[in-house]
Amino acid sequence: MSTAISFCCFLLLMMVIGMVSSWRRNGTSEDYLTAGRAHGKFMIALSGAASATSGFIMIGAVGAGYSLGLMAVLMPLSWFLGDLAFWTLFPARINRIGRAHGFHTVPEFISYTATGQRSGGLRKFFAGLIIVFVGLYAIGQFLAAGKAVNAVFDLSIAVSIGFSAVVIMVYAAKGGLAASIPTQFVQAIIMLFTTIGMLTLAVSVGGGTGEILSVIESADPALLKLDGGRGALLLLVFVFGFATTAFTFDIGQPHLLVRILAAKSPVEAAGARWIYLAFMQATWVSMSLFGLFMVAILPDITDAEQALPVFARDHLHPILVGAVLAGVFASVASTLDALILVLSSALGVDLAPGLVKRLSARDGARYQAGVTLAVTLVIMLTSIALIGSSSVFSIIVFSASGLGVTVGCAMLITLCRWRTSTLALVISAICALVVTASWRLTGLSDVLLEAFPGFVAGLAAHWFCIRILGLSERSAESL
């Protein structure tokens, strides 16, 4: 009972913050979709990082640490390189262009800045891609939420998913991004304390780092090798794969890009860089090490992705268990509400821009809130139908790759002012998807993650269309 009360108190805090934030706004479409473009670097960085880390950090990363060992710690360290490249080069430019043209969504950004005209067909094409891959991403988050709640409260995963959906709908549907960003800021703080605190507790319970590593060495020595016993060459490929995937992730994830659009100036957008990077590394490295240490502490756990809530249940007072579960839930909810809002904007705005223009500003926000509710229900039901079909890790990685090679390629082409056209961008996205899917289906992603070959294939197809076939419409020199 104490656990449930503690957990519910934290959830209530998140919902109150979200609702209060929405009440303080004027309820316009501008507030709903881009939070009035009024947030500074700390809000943007921690909101963006919380939405990017997702259930993967406290669910998937723990499972990866358990199964891959020290090699899993190389994931965030490699990811840092791609994050650094993106945050150094593009956020200020994205924000400046978005503010200058009043863009609210990523498909709108791509369709106009790439071709210099309001290309409805291109906008709807990328909206469709976002609906597919962000929808898949959201399903992964609901499954993560279900696992987290199920591990502590012994509810069925289906009921846990339904509970998560209700919490998200309470504040995200009403306030949109204006409610989401402040809520995610608080969720990020909870996540930071949870990840570092639980790693520290694991070291204490295990008798110190030396004792833990000794037990792991006896169980499986390969877990303590950075290359996982695969050799130096494959280790370099592994690092390169995660670094390039990080770049494609950052430039291709609509829920992160829209937060950059919401910054109050290009300077604030660029200033979020080190805050974002520090949060990502602290939480991800902590949870990877935590997962590795669970090999010694929880050697017989059935599902390694549930190690964090199970460990908390076994070693903490019920009130603190509720706090830890709130941290796990915050990591999922922060991404889930971001994904739901992206899905609802793609469906309600990008696929029907004419309808939104005909509505008044306030009616537009109400219309979008209705779309958000409907999207949440559909994704929730789909997630329940797919329980047990795949791991959180595999779903999130594939969906992130799909967005990176399609939206990411188009964003890079746009931001680098390369000559392009509607047809070239469509062909580029299709080729990138074919290569990405083929790479994964043939098992090559076990060696090199599919985002890099897919991204390169997309850029190569675009170059062929422009340089060889001469499909260029114009350059984006005026941007």
N, C-alpha and C positions, 0 to 999 in steps of 0.2 A: 504493500500500500504506500509506503514512504517513497519508493521508487516512482510509482505512478504520479504521486502528488508533486514530487520534485520535477519530473519530466514535464508534466502539464504546466507547471509554473513557468518554466523556460519557454514553452510553446506559447503560452499566453503573453509573455513579454514580447516575443517576436511579432505576434499578431497585433498587439496594441501599438507597437512602433509603426508597423505597416499601415494600420488604419489611421493613426494620428497624422502620419505623413501625407496620406491621401486627403484628409480633411483640410490640411493647411494649404492645399493646392486649389486651383480654380476649376478643376475638372474638365479641362479642354483636351483635345486630341494631342496637342503639343506636350502637355504634362503627361498624358497617358503613355505616349510612345517614346519621348526623349527626356522626360522629367524636367521640362522647362529649360534644358541646357544650363543648369544653374549650379552644378556640383564642382567642388574643388578636387585637388589631386588625391587627398586621402580617401574621400568617398569613392572616387572613380577607381583607384587602385585596389582598395579592399573589396569593393563590390565586384569589380572585374575578376579579382583573384578568387573570391568565394564562388562566383559562378563558374569559373574555369576549373577549379579543383574538383568539385562535384563529389558524388559518392565514391568516385574512384579512389580518392585519397584515404578515406577511413575504411573503405571496404575492399576495393580492388588492389590498392597499393599494399595493404596488409597481407592479402592473399599472395601477391607477387613476391613480397619479402619472404614469406613462409616457404614458397616453392622454389624461388630462384636464389635466395641467399643474398650475399653481398652484391651480386650482379644487379639486383633490383635497386640498390642504392645508386648505381650508375645511371638509372633512368632519370631521376631529377637533376643530377649533375650534368648529364648530356643535354637534357631539356633546357637548362639554363642558357646554353649557347644560342639556341634558336630563339628563345624568349628575348635575349639581349639584342639580337639582330633586329627583330621586329620593333621592339619598344624604342630602339635608338633611331630607327629610320622613318617610321610611318605615323604614329599617333597624332602628332601635331598637324600633319598634312590632312589626315582623315577628318579631324575636327574642323580645320579651317574650311575645307571644301563643303563639309556638311552644313556648317553655319552659314556659309555664303549662299548656298542654294536652298536651304531649308529642308534638307533631306531628313526623313524620319526612319527609314528602313534601309537595309542593305541592298535588296533588289532595286529600289529606287535609286540608290547611290550608283550602283553599277550601270544601270540602264541609261542614265543620263550622262554621267561623267565619261563613260567610255565612247559614246557615239555622238554626244552633243545634241541629242534630241530626246523627247519623252517617248522612248520606245516601249510601248505597252507589251508587245510580244516578248521582248527580251526580259522585261521586268517579271512577267508571268512565268517565264521559263525558269528563272532563278528562284522565284517564289516556290515553284513546284519542287525543285531540288531541295530547297530548305525544308519544305513540309515533310518530304520523305526522310531526310537524314536527321533533321532535328527531332522529328517524331520518333525515330529509332533511338536517338540519344536520350530522349525523355523516357522512353520505355526502360532503358538501362537504369535511369535514376529512380524510377518507381520500384524496380526490382531491388535496388540497393536499399531504398527506404523500407521495403517490406522485410528484407533480411535483418535490418537493424532492429526494428520494432519486434519482430518475431523472436529474435534471440533473447530478449530480456523479458518480454511479457507473455511469451508462449502463445501468442495469438497466431492464427493462420496467416500465411504471407498474403493471401487475398484480402483478408480483413485489414491487415497492416497497410496495404497499398491504398485501400479505400480511406482509411484514417488519414494517411498522408495527403491524399487528394483534397480532402475537406479542409485541412489546415492551409494548404496552398491557396485554395479558392477564397478563403475568408478575406485575405488581404490583397493578393495579386489581382484578382478579377476586378475589385473595386478601384484600386489606385493605380494599376499599371506600373510603369517604371518609376513613377514618383513615389510609390510605396515600396517598390522592390529594392531600390538602392539603399535607403537608410536601414531597412531590415537586414539586407545582406552585410552591411557594415557591422552590425551587432553580431550577426552569425559568424563573420570572419574572426571577431575577437574571441567568441566562444570556441571556435575551431582551433585557434592558436593555443589557447590555454589547455584545451583537451589533448591535443596531439603531443605537446611538449610534456605536459603533466603525466600522461599515461606512459610515455617512454621512460620517464624518470622512475615511475612506480614499478615498471617492469624490471628495470635494472636492480631495484631494491629487493623485489620479490625473488628474483633469480639469484641473489647472493653476490651481485656485482658483475660487471662486464666480463672479467676474466673467467669466473665460474661459468657464466652462460656460454661463452665461446668454447670453453672446454667441453661442455656437454654437447654442443652442436658439432664439434670436431669429432666426437665419438660416434655421433649419430650419422653424420654425412659430411665428410671433409670437403666435398665439392662446393658446399654451400658457403664456405669461407674463402673461396677463390673468386676474384673479380671477374675472371673470364668464365666462371662456372665449369671449368675443365674443357672449354671449347678451343682454346688457343688464342694467341695475341691478335692474329688477323681478324678472326671473327669478333673479337672484342672491339677492335677499331670499327668494324662494320656496324656493330651494335650501337656504339656511341654516335657514329655518323647518322644512323637511322633515326635515333631519338632526337638528335639535334635538328635534323631537317623536318621531322614530323612536328616538332615544337613550332617551327616557323610557319609551316602550313596551317597548323592549328590556330595560331594567333591571328593570322591574316584571313582565315576562312571561317571563323566561328561568329555567326551573327550576334549571339548574346554578348560576346566580348566587344565586338565592333560598335554595337549600339550604345554601350556605356562610354566608349571614347567619344561618340557623337554627343553624348549628354554632358561632357565637360564644359565648363563655362568659358573656356578659352583654349587655344592651341597650346599656350604655355602650361596651363594646368594639366592638359592631356599628356604632354611630354614629361611633366614633372612627376607623374604617377609611376614612372618606370621602376625606380629602385624600391619603392614601397611594395609594388606588385611582385618584383623578383624576390625580395626578402621573404615575403609571406609564402610564396610558392615553395621556396627551398626549405624553409623551416618546417612547414607542415608535411611535405612529401618525404623528406629525408627522415623525419621523426617516425612516420608511419611505416616506411620501408624497414627501418631498423627494428621497430616494434614487431613487425611480422616475422623478421628473422629470429628475434629473441623468443618468440612463441614456439619455435621448434623445440626449445629446451623446456619451456614452461608448460605448454599445452601440446605435448607430442601426439596425443591421440584424438585431437579435434576432428570432427567429421568434415566440416566446411571451414577452411582457413579464412575465407572472407568474412566469417562471423567472429573471428578471434578477439577483436576489440571489445564488443559488448559482452561476450562470454567471459573474458578475463576480468572486466569490470564487475560483472555479477558475482564472480568468485572471490574477489579480493577487496571490494569496497563496501562501505556502508550503503544501504539502500538509497539514502538521499543523494549520495555522490554518484551512485549508479545512474540515477535519473539525470544528473547533470551531464555525465559522460554520454548517455544516450541522446541527450539534447544536442551535444556537440556533433555526434554522428549524424543525427537528423538534420542539424543545421547545414552540414556539408552537402547533404542531398538536396534539401529544400532550397538552398541558395542557388543551385544550378537549375533545379526543377522549375522554380517560378520564372527564372530567366528564359528557359527553353519554351515554357508555355506561352509567355508573352511574345516571343519571336514567332512561334507557330501561329498565334492568333493574329499578329500583325501581317504575316504572310498571307493568311487566309482572308482576313477581313479588310486589309488595306491594299496589298499588292495585287491580289486577284480581282479586286473590285474598286480601283481608285476613283472611278466616276461616282460611285455611290457615296463614298466618303466625302467627296467634294460637295455633293448636294446636301449633305447633312450639316446642320449647324455645328459649331465647335463643341458645344456641350452634348448635343445629341450624338455626335461622332464618338465621344468618349463612352457614352452609354452603350452604343452599338458595339464598340470594341470590347466592352466588359462582357456583353452577352456572348460574343464570339469566344472570349477567353474561357468562360464557363463551359461552353460546349466542347471546346478543344480538350480541356482538362478531363471531362467525363469520358471522351472517346479514348484518350491515351491511357487513362486509368483502366478502362475495360479491356483494352488491348493488352496491357501489361499483365493483367490477371490471367488472360487467355494464354500467355506465353510463359507462365511460371514453370521453371524447371527446364526450359528449352536451351538456355545458354548461360554463361557466366556474365557478371556485370562487366568484367574486364574486357571480354571479347566484343560485347555489344558496343561499349563506349569507344573502344579503339577503332572499330570499323566505321562507326557513324562519324567520328571525328575525322577520319581519313577521307570519307566521302565528301564532307564539307570542305576540307582543306584543298582537295585536288580540283574542286569545281568552283566554289565561291572564292577560294584562295587564289587560284590562277587568275580569275577575272579581276579581283581586287589588285593583284600585283600589276597586271597589264594596265589597268586604269591608273594606278598611282604612279607608275613609271612613265606615263604619257606615251606609250607605244601606239602606233597606228593600229587600228582595229576595226571591227565591224560586228554587227549583230550575228551574222552567219558564222564568222570566225570564232566568236566567243561560244556559240552553241556547239560547234564542231569540237572546239577545244575541250569543253566540259564533257562531251560524250566520249571522246577518246581517252580522257583522263580516267573516267569511270570504268571503261572497259579494261584498261591496263590495271587499275587498282583492284578490281574484282578478280581478274585473272591471276594476278600476283598472289592474292590471298587464297584463292581456290586451289592453286597448285602447291601451296605450302611454302612458297618462297618467303613469306612474311616472317617465318621462323628465323630466317637469316637476316633479312633487311625489311623493316616495316614498309608496307605498301604505299605510304604517303609519298615517299620520295620518287619512286618510278612513276607513279600516277601523275604527280606534279610536273615532272620533266616531260612526260608524254603530252600533257595538256599544253605546256608551253611550246613544245616542238610542233604539235598540230596547229597551234595558232600561228607560229612562224611560217609554216608551209602554206597556210591559207592566205596570209598577207603577202609574203615574198614571192611565192611560186604561182599561186592561183590569182593573185592581185585582187583580193576581196576587200581591200581597205575602203572604208567610207570617209574617214577623216582622222586626224590626230586630236588629242586633247590638249593642244598647246595653250588654250585660253584659261585652263584651270590653274 
